[in-house]
Amino acid sequence: MNSPEWITISIGCIACVLNGAAQPLFAFFLVKIVE
């Protein structure tokens, strides 16, 4: 792979992790607020 591809892949992986963690984090904080 070329080096520009690694930049794109790493940005995509970080965005994917943040997108996947958004709903569980929202649910966790919502439970903390409701308690």
PDB file of N, CA, C and O in Angstrom:
ATOM      1  N   MET A   1       0.837  -1.193   0.000  1.00  0.00           N
ATOM      2  CA  MET A   1       0.000   0.000   0.000  1.00  0.00           C
ATOM      3  C   MET A   1       0.874   1.246   0.000  1.00  0.00           C
ATOM      4  O   MET A   1       1.984   1.248   0.533  1.00  0.00           O
ATOM      5  N   ASN A   2       0.367   2.270  -0.589  1.00  0.00           N
ATOM      6  CA  ASN A   2       1.073   3.544  -0.578  1.00  0.00           C
ATOM      7  C   ASN A   2       0.785   4.289   0.719  1.00  0.00           C
ATOM      8  O   ASN A   2      -0.194   4.004   1.408  1.00  0.00           O
ATOM      9  N   SER A   3       1.644   5.240   1.042  1.00  0.00           N
ATOM     10  CA  SER A   3       1.452   5.970   2.300  1.00  0.00           C
ATOM     11  C   SER A   3       0.179   6.819   2.325  1.00  0.00           C
ATOM     12  O   SER A   3      -0.417   6.935   3.396  1.00  0.00           O
ATOM     13  N   PRO A   4      -0.280   7.422   1.223  1.00  0.00           N
ATOM     14  CA  PRO A   4      -1.558   8.155   1.311  1.00  0.00           C
ATOM     15  C   PRO A   4      -2.736   7.256   1.667  1.00  0.00           C
ATOM     16  O   PRO A   4      -3.698   7.713   2.284  1.00  0.00           O
ATOM     17  N   GLU A   5      -2.671   5.984   1.286  1.00  0.00           N
ATOM     18  CA  GLU A   5      -3.758   5.070   1.631  1.00  0.00           C
ATOM     19  C   GLU A   5      -3.805   4.808   3.133  1.00  0.00           C
ATOM     20  O   GLU A   5      -4.889   4.654   3.697  1.00  0.00           O
ATOM     21  N   TRP A   6      -2.644   4.756   3.789  1.00  0.00           N
ATOM     22  CA  TRP A   6      -2.626   4.525   5.229  1.00  0.00           C
ATOM     23  C   TRP A   6      -3.300   5.668   5.973  1.00  0.00           C
ATOM     24  O   TRP A   6      -3.975   5.439   6.977  1.00  0.00           O
ATOM     25  N   ILE A   7      -3.125   6.892   5.494  1.00  0.00           N
ATOM     26  CA  ILE A   7      -3.772   8.043   6.137  1.00  0.00           C
ATOM     27  C   ILE A   7      -5.287   7.908   6.033  1.00  0.00           C
ATOM     28  O   ILE A   7      -6.005   8.107   7.014  1.00  0.00           O
ATOM     29  N   THR A   8      -5.764   7.570   4.846  1.00  0.00           N
ATOM     30  CA  THR A   8      -7.206   7.420   4.636  1.00  0.00           C
ATOM     31  C   THR A   8      -7.770   6.277   5.471  1.00  0.00           C
ATOM     32  O   THR A   8      -8.843   6.405   6.061  1.00  0.00           O
ATOM     33  N   ILE A   9      -7.049   5.160   5.521  1.00  0.00           N
ATOM     34  CA  ILE A   9      -7.520   4.008   6.295  1.00  0.00           C
ATOM     35  C   ILE A   9      -7.558   4.333   7.785  1.00  0.00           C
ATOM     36  O   ILE A   9      -8.514   3.967   8.468  1.00  0.00           O
ATOM     37  N   SER A  10      -6.538   5.011   8.300  1.00  0.00           N
ATOM     38  CA  SER A  10      -6.520   5.324   9.729  1.00  0.00           C
ATOM     39  C   SER A  10      -7.618   6.319  10.091  1.00  0.00           C
ATOM     40  O   SER A  10      -8.236   6.191  11.148  1.00  0.00           O
ATOM     41  N   ILE A  11      -7.871   7.305   9.236  1.00  0.00           N
ATOM     42  CA  ILE A  11      -8.972   8.243   9.491  1.00  0.00           C
ATOM     43  C   ILE A  11     -10.305   7.500   9.467  1.00  0.00           C
ATOM     44  O   ILE A  11     -11.174   7.759  10.300  1.00  0.00           O
ATOM     45  N   GLY A  12     -10.470   6.585   8.524  1.00  0.00           N
ATOM     46  CA  GLY A  12     -11.701   5.810   8.437  1.00  0.00           C
ATOM     47  C   GLY A  12     -11.912   4.922   9.647  1.00  0.00           C
ATOM     48  O   GLY A  12     -13.036   4.795  10.132  1.00  0.00           O
ATOM     49  N   CYS A  13     -10.842   4.301  10.146  1.00  0.00           N
ATOM     50  CA  CYS A  13     -10.964   3.442  11.329  1.00  0.00           C
ATOM     51  C   CYS A  13     -11.335   4.251  12.565  1.00  0.00           C
ATOM     52  O   CYS A  13     -12.168   3.820  13.362  1.00  0.00           O
ATOM     53  N   ILE A  14     -10.724   5.416  12.727  1.00  0.00           N
ATOM     54  CA  ILE A  14     -11.042   6.267  13.873  1.00  0.00           C
ATOM     55  C   ILE A  14     -12.493   6.729  13.800  1.00  0.00           C
ATOM     56  O   ILE A  14     -13.202   6.718  14.806  1.00  0.00           O
ATOM     57  N   ALA A  15     -12.935   7.137  12.607  1.00  0.00           N
ATOM     58  CA  ALA A  15     -14.321   7.576  12.442  1.00  0.00           C
ATOM     59  C   ALA A  15     -15.287   6.428  12.700  1.00  0.00           C
ATOM     60  O   ALA A  15     -16.359   6.636  13.268  1.00  0.00           O
ATOM     61  N   CYS A  16     -14.919   5.222  12.290  1.00  0.00           N
ATOM     62  CA  CYS A  16     -15.775   4.053  12.497  1.00  0.00           C
ATOM     63  C   CYS A  16     -15.900   3.736  13.986  1.00  0.00           C
ATOM     64  O   CYS A  16     -16.992   3.421  14.459  1.00  0.00           O
ATOM     65  N   VAL A  17     -14.806   3.815  14.721  1.00  0.00           N
ATOM     66  CA  VAL A  17     -14.848   3.552  16.160  1.00  0.00           C
ATOM     67  C   VAL A  17     -15.699   4.602  16.866  1.00  0.00           C
ATOM     68  O   VAL A  17     -16.503   4.264  17.735  1.00  0.00           O
ATOM     69  N   LEU A  18     -15.531   5.875  16.500  1.00  0.00           N
ATOM     70  CA  LEU A  18     -16.330   6.930  17.122  1.00  0.00           C
ATOM     71  C   LEU A  18     -17.807   6.764  16.794  1.00  0.00           C
ATOM     72  O   LEU A  18     -18.663   6.968  17.654  1.00  0.00           O
ATOM     73  N   ASN A  19     -18.103   6.398  15.566  1.00  0.00           N
ATOM     74  CA  ASN A  19     -19.494   6.203  15.161  1.00  0.00           C
ATOM     75  C   ASN A  19     -20.109   5.005  15.888  1.00  0.00           C
ATOM     76  O   ASN A  19     -21.274   5.051  16.284  1.00  0.00           O
ATOM     77  N   GLY A  20     -19.340   3.948  16.063  1.00  0.00           N
ATOM     78  CA  GLY A  20     -19.842   2.772  16.755  1.00  0.00           C
ATOM     79  C   GLY A  20     -20.008   2.988  18.246  1.00  0.00           C
ATOM     80  O   GLY A  20     -20.861   2.355  18.869  1.00  0.00           O
ATOM     81  N   ALA A  21     -19.204   3.874  18.834  1.00  0.00           N
ATOM     82  CA  ALA A  21     -19.263   4.111  20.273  1.00  0.00           C
ATOM     83  C   ALA A  21     -20.271   5.188  20.645  1.00  0.00           C
ATOM     84  O   ALA A  21     -20.531   5.392  21.831  1.00  0.00           O
ATOM     85  N   ALA A  22     -20.841   5.876  19.675  1.00  0.00           N
ATOM     86  CA  ALA A  22     -21.719   7.012  19.971  1.00  0.00           C
ATOM     87  C   ALA A  22     -22.993   6.561  20.682  1.00  0.00           C
ATOM     88  O   ALA A  22     -23.360   7.146  21.700  1.00  0.00           O
ATOM     89  N   GLN A  23     -23.668   5.548  20.176  1.00  0.00           N
ATOM     90  CA  GLN A  23     -24.942   5.129  20.775  1.00  0.00           C
ATOM     91  C   GLN A  23     -24.769   4.505  22.160  1.00  0.00           C
ATOM     92  O   GLN A  23     -25.537   4.853  23.057  1.00  0.00           O
ATOM     93  N   PRO A  24     -23.807   3.604  22.389  1.00  0.00           N
ATOM     94  CA  PRO A  24     -23.629   3.090  23.756  1.00  0.00           C
ATOM     95  C   PRO A  24     -23.260   4.184  24.754  1.00  0.00           C
ATOM     96  O   PRO A  24     -23.728   4.164  25.893  1.00  0.00           O
ATOM     97  N   LEU A  25     -22.427   5.140  24.339  1.00  0.00           N
ATOM     98  CA  LEU A  25     -22.083   6.232  25.245  1.00  0.00           C
ATOM     99  C   LEU A  25     -23.300   7.096  25.545  1.00  0.00           C
ATOM    100  O   LEU A  25     -23.504   7.517  26.684  1.00  0.00           O
ATOM    101  N   PHE A  26     -24.108   7.358  24.520  1.00  0.00           N
ATOM    102  CA  PHE A  26     -25.325   8.141  24.730  1.00  0.00           C
ATOM    103  C   PHE A  26     -26.261   7.422  25.692  1.00  0.00           C
ATOM    104  O   PHE A  26     -26.842   8.052  26.576  1.00  0.00           O
ATOM    105  N   ALA A  27     -26.413   6.118  25.531  1.00  0.00           N
ATOM    106  CA  ALA A  27     -27.280   5.348  26.423  1.00  0.00           C
ATOM    107  C   ALA A  27     -26.732   5.362  27.850  1.00  0.00           C
ATOM    108  O   ALA A  27     -27.500   5.485  28.804  1.00  0.00           O
ATOM    109  N   PHE A  28     -25.426   5.239  28.001  1.00  0.00           N
ATOM    110  CA  PHE A  28     -24.811   5.248  29.327  1.00  0.00           C
ATOM    111  C   PHE A  28     -25.055   6.575  30.035  1.00  0.00           C
ATOM    112  O   PHE A  28     -25.454   6.601  31.200  1.00  0.00           O
ATOM    113  N   PHE A  29     -24.812   7.683  29.320  1.00  0.00           N
ATOM    114  CA  PHE A  29     -25.012   8.992  29.936  1.00  0.00           C
ATOM    115  C   PHE A  29     -26.490   9.282  30.183  1.00  0.00           C
ATOM    116  O   PHE A  29     -26.832   9.959  31.153  1.00  0.00           O
ATOM    117  N   LEU A  30     -27.358   8.784  29.326  1.00  0.00           N
ATOM    118  CA  LEU A  30     -28.792   8.966  29.533  1.00  0.00           C
ATOM    119  C   LEU A  30     -29.241   8.249  30.805  1.00  0.00           C
ATOM    120  O   LEU A  30     -30.050   8.783  31.564  1.00  0.00           O
ATOM    121  N   VAL A  31     -28.727   7.053  31.039  1.00  0.00           N
ATOM    122  CA  VAL A  31     -29.053   6.327  32.270  1.00  0.00           C
ATOM    123  C   VAL A  31     -28.527   7.084  33.480  1.00  0.00           C
ATOM    124  O   VAL A  31     -29.210   7.161  34.501  1.00  0.00           O
ATOM    125  N   LYS A  32     -27.333   7.642  33.385  1.00  0.00           N
ATOM    126  CA  LYS A  32     -26.771   8.399  34.503  1.00  0.00           C
ATOM    127  C   LYS A  32     -27.593   9.649  34.787  1.00  0.00           C
ATOM    128  O   LYS A  32     -27.757  10.029  35.946  1.00  0.00           O
ATOM    129  N   ILE A  33     -28.112  10.291  33.745  1.00  0.00           N
ATOM    130  CA  ILE A  33     -28.922  11.496  33.937  1.00  0.00           C
ATOM    131  C   ILE A  33     -30.262  11.135  34.570  1.00  0.00           C
ATOM    132  O   ILE A  33     -30.738  11.852  35.451  1.00  0.00           O
ATOM    133  N   VAL A  34     -30.875  10.039  34.137  1.00  0.00           N
ATOM    134  CA  VAL A  34     -32.200   9.655  34.626  1.00  0.00           C
ATOM    135  C   VAL A  34     -32.141   9.207  36.084  1.00  0.00           C
ATOM    136  O   VAL A  34     -33.089   9.426  36.838  1.00  0.00           O
ATOM    137  N   GLU A  35     -31.042   8.586  36.482  1.00  0.00           N
ATOM    138  CA  GLU A  35     -30.947   8.068  37.858  1.00  0.00           C
ATOM    139  C   GLU A  35     -31.125   9.150  38.855  1.00  0.00           C
ATOM    140  O   GLU A  35     -31.075   8.895  40.058  1.00  0.00           O
TER     141      GLU A  35
END
